[in-house]
Amino acid sequence: MSQLAVWNAGQLVTMAGPARPRTGPELHQLGVIENGALLVRDGRVEATGTRAQIEPLLEPNAEILDAAGAAVLPGFVDAHTHPVFAGNRAAEFEERNQGVSYAEIADRGGGIRETVRRTRAASELELETAARRYREWFLRGGTTTIEAKSGYGLSLESELKILRVIRTLGAEGSLRMVPTFLGAHEVPDEFRGRIDDYVDHVAHEMIPEVARHGLAEFCDVFCEPNVFPIEQARRVLDAARRAGLGVRIHADQFTADEGSRLAALVRARTADHLEATGAEGLAALAAVGVQPVLLPASVYALGLRRYPDARGMIEHGLAIVLATDFNPGSSPTASMPMVLSLAATQMKLTAAESIAAATINAAYSLNRGGEIGSLEPGKRADFAVHDAADYRELAYFFGRDTARAVYIGGRRVY
Amino acid sequence: MSQLAVWNAGQLVTMAGPARPRTGPELHQLGVIENGALLVRDGRVEATGTRAQIEPLLEPNAEILDAAGAAVLPGFVDAHTHPVFAGNRAAEFEERNQGVSYAEIADRGGGIRETVRRTRAASELELETAARRYREWFLRGGTTTIEAKSGYGLSLESELKILRVIRTLGAEGSLRMVPTFLGAHEVPDEFRGRIDDYVDHVAHEMIPEVARHGLAEFCDVFCEPNVFPIEQARRVLDAARRAGLGVRIHADQFTADEGSRLAALVRARTADHLEATGAEGLAALAAVGVQPVLLPASVYALGLRRYPDARGMIEHGLAIVLATDFNPGSSPTASMPMVLSLAATQMKLTAAESIAAATINAAYSLNRGGEIGSLEPGKRADFAVHDAADYRELAYFFGRDTARAVYIGGRRVY
């Protein structure tokens, strides 16, 4: 049995509130305790309050962390990342900024095709080493859980390899990982022109094998007319359902409403991206309560200007989620504070709305709303001490690592 | 006498090249040494090359730093910052994002007026403490020199107080500081409606006193029709010249070409911002070689979309500089890597162009081109070891602190 007390938190942001994802006015309920204190027992929150309230509960050998006036927040839950890949695309990024089109890069074997080739060629150990570097970046921003997608293998063997890397890193306990199988991220070269054959392969060979090994909780598909159109995407997701996996969808990144309609139809847990979503798509998502996962860092990094209509989604009563979309192509950032900054400056969300989207709402989108995403008695003691006196500073000061100490299950991991 | 050797730099970016600010094709000359090594003696660069080349020069007690494959770059020179102020404006930032106009905020005493009030009320020690926090943020991004402006005092006493804080921090040696007097940042409340009286006060009382104490190297003025119009700005700058100060100008942030024309007329060292500059202003700057200091982080943080025309400036043969504009109102970031990211994604500069703008060109804009901004024999050993294998990663991965070790004059400061 072990106890940890954190006190002198200038603000303890608990996110305490109703046991459901937050919408509308609830997005502003951060449950802030000024000069707050947090008591942890055996990895879970025992109590929150003032120092005077938790001191009577302290046992003689309790560890003490003096937050010295800093803001303490629940660990961010980053519900959309692609953290396992070989190499990076810094050179291609530069070419794209100089006006070379993505199609041109893809035609000569660049872009995702290059990452797939390199990831297939990499050993499990090489991928683990790269992913551990990125893991530290997530922690430095105060993230304690990520949803981690495969999708740079696109063959049974290499997708399993990626999912094993996610499992290995998750088991190390320094960053919680929720694995998602994304075999339908792109059609690999060997199936070029034979999308239905690849979809069959994903649906009938890859998904059952992934499920048999317990390597994924969710299945995702990149639904776009020129990648996996609605019909093919649906076949993948139906197979995922049959295998007992939850469903997430890359929807409407470039084309309006097909993906969001599919997400509503299959009652996906989330529809992710939604930059192009129009009124019809929004209404479809709202009708069945699919959670939108918004990825402003990919809009920024691609040099685009159309951000998802977060305000419209909130007005439709949707429980929005914010995530990094960390990946080597369109969103090379692992920083949730950067996403909060983009949400403020480009999407006009308040810091409270963004933080709810990045913690409790994200936790619910991963079926973990009862375990993480807030600091309430009984929940996992996942939290970060930030270099900030007020939670609003996390969205205001930007371009920096804000976390100074990060705990997962009451254990310091950064 | 002390020696330090750095080796196994995956890339040693020396910026070695002609002894003048870089324009056009020279912006791409980074002088990269693959698997490079750097030898430092008594705080200055003794040699650069490969490990084999510097090893014969090593003395028995030399300190060794193994960069383990990381990229080593000259410390960034951030040539436009406002780092000394009390409080912050996180609450106002949120209001502005929610649609409250800056004019409305200013009318009720907010905005810069609030920062001035709080900065006047703060003790020198309080300001030092706040500035030391921000100093660490600069270092974490690999910055080793900043130009530091006053301008939140707007009275003789409080402007001197701010400049003393800059002097104190600079003397601590953990971040080089080049002080700039910006008494003409705004007209203070007590001179409201009497701009000419305030300009007289700045020109005839403040500037001579600042110069007498040796508290500034440069004088800056916020030249905008509704702040300090060209005539008033010129009176300030003429006084600065008479007092022996160099001249920098906040020019064309919102209104085209007045500021840039003035900058050309008075042969300012730099014209800063230039988001609104048109063909006429560009031609004026180019005719006399004023260095443009571009501040994309303020465009981003204000939620605006008009970035300065960096490409046009390069084509005009101008030696562009990139800087953070760190300040609590329009640009709450101290991160030069964040500026490189904005330059890439929003302004379409290459990483090489940006890094030249953020090092050697910036050094020249501060009259220090012979001392800092590159790693060449005889220059100060100011450098950073970054979490990057290739310099292009600094502009590509974003929203993170990239420096893992920072040295100023051969001494580790972070």
Interface residues (C-beta under 8 A of the other chain):
Chain A: N88 R89 A90 A91 F93 E94 N97 Q98 G99 R133 W137 R140 G141 A297 Y300 A301 L302 G303 R305 P332 T333 A334 S335 P337 M338 V339 S341 A344 T345 Q346 K348 L349 T350 A351 D387 D390 R392 E393 A395 Y396 F397 F398 G399 R400 D401
Chain B: N88 R89 A90 A91 F93 E94 N97 Q98 G99 R133 W137 R140 G141 A297 Y300 A301 L302 G303 R305 P332 T333 A334 S335 P337 M338 V339 S341 A344 T345 Q346 K348 L349 T350 A351 D387 D390 R392 E393 A395 Y396 F397 F398 G399 R400 D401
